[in-house]
Structure formats: C-alpha cells, structure tokens
C-alpha cells in the first residue's frame, strides 16, 4: 500500500521475474486506487518495469486538488535516493 488520502487508498503490487539464461531480474510494478466506501477499485494504472526496488507514497496536492504518487529508489552505494 502506498498510502491513503481523503478516503482513497492507493494499492501497490509487483511481479518479479528473472530470465533463466542471463541473470536479469525485473520487477513489474502496478498501482490501483480503491474507494472502500463505494467498494470501487480501478484497473491497473502506472504500470512500469524496472530492475530496481521502489517505495511508493500517495497523497493529495492541495494547490491543484489532484492526487499524486511518488516513487523512490534508494541508491545504496551513494547513500542517497532517486
């Protein structure tokens, strides 16, 4: 789960895959929005594939009234995030 805001919940998930001949790990990430009050859930949105591990956060931008998801990745050897 990436978080909740104004009654909406942003769900995250991923699927891991690696090829058998070459060590090539990939993650397929996806997001969904769920409104528990109406029991409605969106189709997969924000689907992307990457070889790095990501963390997600969800919130509302009050200046525009839009919901946003932020994905971040920690870079261990540089002790920073992207």
LINTAKA-V559246 format. One record per backbone hydrogen bond with DSSP energy under -1.0 kcal/mol. CO is the residue of the C=O (numbers start at 0). NH is the residue of the N-H. E is the energy in kcal/mol with one decimal. If there is no record, write none. Layout:
BEGIN
CO:NH:E, CO:NH:E
END
This chain:
BEGIN
1:57:-1.0, 2:9:-2.9, 4:7:-2.3, 7:4:-2.4, 8:33:-2.6, 9:1:-2.5, 9:2:-1.1, 10:31:-2.1, 12:29:-2.2, 14:27:-2.7, 16:25:-2.7, 21:23:-1.7, 25:16:-2.4, 26:49:-2.3, 27:14:-1.7, 28:47:-1.8, 29:12:-1.8, 30:44:-3.4, 31:10:-3.0, 32:41:-2.7, 33:8:-2.6, 34:38:-1.6, 34:39:-1.1, 39:34:-2.9, 44:30:-2.2, 47:28:-2.9, 49:26:-3.1, 54:71:-2.6, 56:69:-2.6, 58:67:-3.0, 60:63:-1.1, 60:64:-2.6, 65:60:-3.4, 67:58:-2.2, 69:56:-2.0, 71:54:-2.6, 72:81:-2.8, 74:78:-1.0, 74:79:-1.5, 79:74:-3.4
END
